[in-house]
Amino acid sequence: MAEKVSVNQLVERVWDIEGYPNYFFGHDKRLYRFNSRGQVRINKRIVIGTTQGYILKSKFFSLEQLRARILRHKPQEQPSTKHPTDF
């Protein structure tokens, strides 16, 4: 019986896709998505006919269509951790 091996990898979110908040391109230029459990998964590039692209939410997008939808990722600012210490 085959053993399961888990691999942990740090991915920096660089590009977001407009209209698809769970999908993003990482620093390594690969497409990732968050699944329903909050885990990060890699989406593979596929070829349909002669067109390369990705499937997002069961819809095929060519690379040209995706290029028009990508936006630079803006990290959300974390709430301030500075609290008054008037105990």
C-alpha positions in Angstrom: 0.0 0.0 0.0 1.3 3.4 -0.9 2.1 5.9 1.8 0.8 9.4 1.8 3.5 12.1 1.9 2.7 15.7 2.6 4.8 18.5 1.4 4.7 22.0 2.9 5.6 24.9 0.7 5.5 28.6 1.3 3.8 30.5 -1.5 3.8 34.3 -1.9 0.6 35.6 -3.4 1.6 38.1 -6.1 -1.3 38.4 -8.6 -5.1 38.2 -7.9 -7.7 37.3 -10.5 -10.6 39.7 -10.7 -13.9 38.0 -9.8 -12.2 34.9 -8.4 -10.9 35.6 -4.9 -9.9 32.0 -4.2 -7.5 31.9 -7.1 -4.1 33.6 -7.4 -0.8 33.4 -9.0 2.2 32.9 -6.8 5.8 34.2 -7.0 6.7 31.1 -9.0 4.2 32.1 -11.8 1.9 29.1 -11.0 -1.9 29.3 -10.4 -3.1 28.4 -6.9 -6.5 28.2 -5.3 -7.9 27.8 -1.8 -10.2 24.8 -1.6 -13.2 24.5 0.7 -11.0 23.4 3.6 -8.7 26.4 3.3 -5.8 24.4 1.9 -3.8 25.8 -1.0 -3.9 23.7 -4.2 -2.1 24.0 -7.5 -4.2 24.4 -10.7 -2.5 22.8 -13.7 -2.3 24.6 -17.0 -4.2 22.6 -19.7 -4.5 22.7 -23.4 -7.9 22.6 -25.2 -7.4 22.3 -29.0 -4.4 24.5 -29.4 -5.2 27.0 -26.7 -3.4 27.0 -23.3 -5.2 28.1 -20.2 -6.7 27.2 -16.8 -10.1 26.1 -15.5 -11.5 28.4 -12.8 -14.8 27.3 -11.2 -15.4 24.8 -14.1 -15.0 27.5 -16.8 -12.0 27.5 -19.1 -10.0 30.7 -19.5 -7.2 31.1 -22.0 -4.0 32.8 -21.0 -5.1 35.9 -22.9 -8.4 36.1 -21.1 -6.7 35.7 -17.7 -4.1 38.4 -18.5 -6.9 40.9 -18.8 -8.3 39.9 -15.4 -5.1 39.9 -13.2 -4.4 42.5 -10.6 -1.4 43.1 -8.3 -2.2 41.6 -4.9 -2.6 44.2 -2.1 -2.1 42.7 1.3 -4.7 43.6 3.8 -3.4 45.7 6.7 -3.4 43.8 10.0 -5.3 45.4 12.9 -3.0 47.4 15.2 -1.6 45.4 18.1 -0.8 48.6 20.1 -3.2 48.6 23.0 -3.2 51.1 25.8 -1.7 49.5 29.0 -3.7 51.2 31.7 -4.2 48.2 34.0 
